[in-house]
Amino acid sequence: LVVSDDDVWRDQFYNGNIKKGRGAIVLRLAKSWFHIGSLEILTYSGELDLLRRLLDFIIQEYFPSIALHDSNRCLEFFSTVMSETANFISLWISVGFAHGVCNTDNFYLLSMAIDYGPIGFMDSYDTSEYFVPNTSNDERRYKIGNQASAGLFNLSKLLQALKPLLDPRQKQLFTELFKTKLGLLGENDNYLIAFLLKVSLLC
């Protein structure tokens, strides 16, 4: 944390109560800054060659257990990120932590939280699950009761980002991964998976 000698005006809680305080710069260090959005934006813009090269770089640098020459490396990558993300969210919920901005630019591929922003811990157990540390989140989109759903939604965006790199057989394997994670046993669960992902943030 580097603090300046100059004062700045801030409305800390966005309620019109402006106060003067010293300016500061927070320096954050992390093993990696690649997040789901890093891949999502390349798919959205149609830069599929760059998407493939970036994914291979990420796998080579941060996922040594996945072989680059493996034709199923995308599947293994997604499966690993999905499992580690689910585990990480479970851990933070277990201690009453809530992430205030659970979008794809704040969900990192290495399953870590490094953003300095609206985060917080519940002071006491709230059975309503309405606790949210983001004071500008009036709709409570990222309330603590929605953290897991937000994670599932973001993983669905990662799946969409990776799909252009897959052949038809691998796309079916993607579906099987989601069925396993959701505990679905039917043969025609694609619609149900799509429905669950679509409504996951509306609860």
C-alpha positions as CSV (number, residue, x, y, z in Angstrom):
1,L,0.0,0.0,0.0
2,V,1.5,3.3,-1.1
3,V,-0.2,6.4,0.4
4,S,0.1,9.8,-1.2
5,D,0.5,13.2,0.5
6,D,-2.4,14.6,-1.6
7,D,-6.0,14.6,-0.5
8,V,-8.8,13.2,-2.7
9,W,-12.6,13.4,-2.4
10,R,-14.4,10.1,-2.0
11,D,-18.0,8.9,-1.6
12,Q,-17.1,5.7,0.1
13,F,-20.6,4.3,0.4
14,Y,-22.1,6.0,-2.7
15,N,-24.6,7.8,-0.4
16,G,-23.7,11.4,-1.2
17,N,-21.5,11.7,2.0
18,I,-18.3,12.9,0.3
19,K,-15.2,13.1,2.5
20,K,-11.6,14.2,1.9
21,G,-8.9,11.6,2.5
22,R,-5.4,10.7,1.5
23,G,-5.0,9.0,-1.9
24,A,-3.5,5.5,-2.0
25,I,-2.3,2.9,-4.5
26,V,-2.7,-0.8,-3.7
27,L,-0.2,-3.1,-5.4
28,R,-1.5,-6.7,-5.8
29,L,0.7,-9.6,-6.7
30,A,-0.5,-13.0,-7.9
31,K,0.8,-16.1,-9.5
32,S,-1.5,-15.4,-12.5
33,W,-4.0,-12.8,-13.6
34,F,-5.7,-15.0,-16.2
35,H,-9.5,-15.2,-15.5
36,I,-12.4,-16.8,-17.3
37,G,-13.0,-13.5,-19.0
38,S,-9.5,-13.7,-20.6
39,L,-10.7,-16.6,-22.7
40,E,-14.3,-15.5,-23.0
41,I,-13.5,-12.2,-24.8
42,L,-11.4,-14.0,-27.4
43,T,-14.2,-16.3,-28.3
44,Y,-16.7,-13.4,-28.4
45,S,-14.4,-11.5,-30.8
46,G,-13.7,-14.6,-33.0
47,E,-10.0,-14.6,-32.3
48,L,-9.9,-18.4,-32.1
49,D,-6.2,-18.9,-33.1
50,L,-5.2,-16.5,-30.3
51,L,-7.7,-18.3,-28.0
52,R,-6.0,-21.7,-28.7
53,R,-2.5,-20.2,-28.2
54,L,-3.4,-18.5,-25.0
55,L,-5.1,-21.7,-23.6
56,D,-2.0,-23.7,-24.5
57,F,0.2,-21.1,-22.7
58,I,-2.0,-21.2,-19.6
59,I,-1.9,-25.0,-19.5
60,Q,1.8,-25.2,-20.0
61,E,2.6,-22.6,-17.4
62,Y,0.0,-23.4,-14.7
63,F,-1.4,-26.9,-15.3
64,P,1.6,-29.2,-15.5
65,S,-0.5,-32.3,-15.0
66,I,-2.2,-31.7,-18.4
67,A,-0.1,-32.8,-21.4
68,L,0.0,-30.2,-24.2
69,H,0.0,-32.9,-26.9
70,D,-3.2,-34.5,-25.4
71,S,-6.1,-34.0,-27.8
72,N,-8.4,-33.8,-24.8
73,R,-6.4,-31.1,-23.0
74,C,-9.4,-28.7,-23.2
75,L,-11.6,-31.2,-21.4
76,E,-9.0,-31.9,-18.8
77,F,-8.5,-28.1,-18.3
78,F,-12.2,-27.4,-17.9
79,S,-12.6,-30.4,-15.5
80,T,-9.8,-29.2,-13.4
81,V,-10.9,-25.6,-13.2
82,M,-14.5,-26.7,-12.5
83,S,-13.5,-28.9,-9.6
84,E,-11.1,-26.4,-8.1
85,T,-13.5,-23.5,-8.4
86,A,-16.3,-25.5,-6.7
87,N,-13.9,-26.4,-3.9
88,F,-12.7,-22.9,-3.5
89,I,-16.2,-21.4,-3.3
90,S,-17.2,-24.1,-0.7
91,L,-14.2,-23.1,1.4
92,W,-15.0,-19.4,1.4
93,I,-18.7,-19.9,2.1
94,S,-17.7,-22.2,5.0
95,V,-16.1,-19.3,6.8
96,G,-18.9,-16.8,6.0
97,F,-16.9,-15.0,3.3
98,A,-18.8,-13.3,0.4
99,H,-17.3,-12.1,-2.9
100,G,-19.1,-8.9,-3.9
101,V,-18.4,-9.0,-7.7
102,C,-18.6,-12.6,-9.0
103,N,-18.4,-12.0,-12.7
104,T,-16.1,-13.7,-15.2
105,D,-13.4,-11.0,-14.9
106,N,-13.1,-11.8,-11.1
107,F,-13.1,-15.6,-11.3
108,Y,-9.5,-16.6,-11.9
109,L,-8.5,-19.8,-13.7
110,L,-6.3,-20.8,-10.8
111,S,-9.2,-20.6,-8.4
112,M,-8.1,-17.8,-6.2
113,A,-9.5,-14.4,-5.2
114,I,-7.1,-11.5,-5.6
115,D,-9.4,-8.6,-6.3
116,Y,-9.4,-5.7,-3.8
117,G,-12.9,-4.6,-3.7
118,P,-16.3,-5.3,-2.2
119,I,-15.6,-8.4,-0.2
120,G,-16.5,-9.2,3.4
121,F,-17.3,-11.7,6.1
122,M,-20.6,-12.2,7.8
123,D,-20.6,-10.9,11.4
124,S,-23.0,-13.6,12.4
125,Y,-24.8,-16.5,10.8
126,D,-27.6,-15.1,8.6
127,T,-30.2,-17.8,7.8
128,S,-31.7,-15.6,5.1
129,E,-28.4,-15.8,3.1
130,Y,-28.9,-12.2,2.1
131,F,-25.6,-10.9,3.3
132,V,-23.7,-9.0,0.5
133,P,-20.6,-6.8,1.0
134,N,-21.2,-4.8,-2.2
135,T,-23.1,-1.6,-1.2
136,S,-23.9,-0.8,-4.8
137,N,-25.4,-4.2,-5.4
138,D,-29.0,-3.2,-4.5
139,E,-30.5,-6.4,-6.1
140,R,-28.2,-8.6,-4.1
141,R,-27.1,-10.5,-7.2
142,Y,-24.0,-11.7,-5.4
143,K,-25.4,-12.3,-2.0
144,I,-23.8,-15.1,0.0
145,G,-26.7,-17.4,-0.9
146,N,-25.9,-16.9,-4.6
147,Q,-22.1,-17.4,-4.5
148,A,-22.3,-21.0,-5.7
149,S,-24.8,-20.2,-8.4
150,A,-22.6,-17.4,-9.6
151,G,-19.7,-19.8,-9.8
152,L,-21.8,-22.2,-11.9
153,F,-22.8,-19.4,-14.2
154,N,-19.2,-18.4,-14.7
155,L,-18.2,-22.0,-15.4
156,S,-20.9,-22.1,-18.1
157,K,-19.3,-19.1,-19.7
158,L,-15.9,-20.8,-19.6
159,L,-17.5,-23.8,-21.3
160,Q,-18.9,-21.6,-24.0
161,A,-15.5,-19.9,-24.5
162,L,-13.8,-23.3,-25.0
163,K,-16.4,-24.9,-27.2
164,P,-15.0,-23.6,-30.5
165,L,-11.8,-25.5,-29.9
166,L,-13.7,-28.9,-29.5
167,D,-14.8,-31.5,-32.0
168,P,-18.4,-32.9,-31.7
169,R,-17.2,-35.9,-29.6
170,Q,-15.5,-33.6,-27.1
171,K,-18.5,-31.3,-26.9
172,Q,-20.5,-34.3,-25.7
173,L,-17.9,-35.1,-23.1
174,F,-18.3,-31.5,-21.9
175,T,-22.0,-32.2,-21.3
176,E,-21.1,-35.4,-19.4
177,L,-18.8,-33.4,-17.1
178,F,-21.6,-31.1,-16.2
179,K,-24.0,-34.0,-15.8
180,T,-21.6,-35.6,-13.3
181,K,-21.1,-32.3,-11.4
182,L,-24.9,-31.8,-11.2
183,G,-25.7,-35.4,-10.3
184,L,-27.8,-35.9,-13.4
185,L,-28.3,-39.5,-14.7
186,G,-30.7,-39.1,-17.6
187,E,-29.8,-39.4,-21.3
188,N,-31.6,-36.2,-22.3
189,D,-30.4,-33.7,-19.7
190,N,-29.0,-31.1,-22.1
191,Y,-32.2,-28.9,-21.8
192,L,-32.1,-29.2,-18.0
193,I,-28.4,-28.2,-17.8
194,A,-29.1,-25.2,-20.0
195,F,-32.1,-24.2,-17.9
196,L,-30.2,-24.5,-14.6
197,L,-27.3,-22.4,-16.0
198,K,-29.7,-19.8,-17.3
199,V,-31.6,-19.4,-14.0
200,S,-28.7,-19.9,-11.7
201,L,-28.3,-16.2,-10.9
202,L,-32.0,-15.4,-10.7
203,C,-32.5,-17.3,-7.4
